[in-house]
Amino acid sequence: MQLARDIGVPFEEINYLCAGINHMAFYLRFERAGRDLYPLLRQVVADGRVPSWNRVRYEMLRRLGYFVTESSEHFAEYVPFFIHRDRPDLIDRLNIPLDEYPRRCEKQIAGWHQLRRDLESDQPIEVRRSKEYGSLIIHSMHTGQPRVIYGNVPNDHLIDNLPQGCCVEVPCLVDTNGVQPTRIGSLPPHLAALIRTNVNVQELTVEAALTRRREHVYHAAMLDPHTAAELTLDEIWALVDDLIAAHGEYIPALV
């Protein structure tokens, strides 16, 4: 919907195909009646009409040729290019709101408190289905009304140039047969390469959880693109130690 507003095309007339991993998926096709709409997106950049809150995504469009689905502020955390302590000018130029997540958490916590007050009151409460994916998936599985959602599923020959078994994000048909992922084939090679930088971290995190080997936590942090762009190896080790000390009660004992 945001892109539809940027290019002045009705959202209902746009067809698209996305694929990748959670928070690192890209629009492989973005069309209207079979016509490629990417030239209109590039024109937004050429005309200087990029919304201030979406500069990171349009910058990646310039560099990669594809638009990423994740929000600018969140995607910036998955790559080494944008958030640097010694480059506040870069953060300002790209308008990256480093406090967005804490602000969102505060808003959500306030919303939960209000919901509790509403539930504990004697006032009638309207019950209706939300627009969240979960409710739509349940509705399609129960009624048979088909829907296409973007789901995170094991890569069982869905994306050829990402590791088999890793978690990928692809279009999925949902009906009474359940969630049925669709095969994508190969991503553009540079997109797959960028995505694999984060799949590596995920694989080592899973390995650490399964083997309880502390060293793999260090390895996962070492390979995180943003962490590696900011910290030395000694700093990464110290950060992992501090995080395990602070949150160790929530994870299995490590050896």
C-alpha angles and dihedrals in degrees: 000000000000092000091045089057092047093055099032097242122133109255092225091062096054123100120192143172122205133182141163130085131312109298091002104070123126137206102252090178128022111174148153116211090337094312117124110242096191092096088061090052091051089049089059087062094044091051094048092242098129109137110246092236094052103050097117093056093048090047089055089048088057092050102036104026092232133087118238119226097217121090118266096246094049098041089053087067093059098056133052098233110083119030113065128154092219094047108062087150089065092050090049094046093052092039095230108178102215091183095053097103097049089048091051091049091052090051092049093048090051089049092053091050090051091048090053091051090049093050092048093050127088093237118114114258122216112231118204139145115270126222092246116127092242095063093045092050091050091048093052094046091049101041102027093236101149120234135172113223132169107247137181108235139155113282099248098168090309098120112026100200097049121078116276112251096023117123112266133181114229139147112282129194112223125198137118088309089065128236112343116188120212125227117247103180116208125353120221102284097243092051091050090049092052092047092050090061087069096037087060090058092047093050093051091046090054090046090053091050094048097044097029088223110154092205091069090058087058090046092051092051091046091057097045103114096220095043092049091050092055109032141051119233091259090051092048091051091049092047092052090048091051093047094049090048091051098043105021092117089071097053134059118268110277127219 
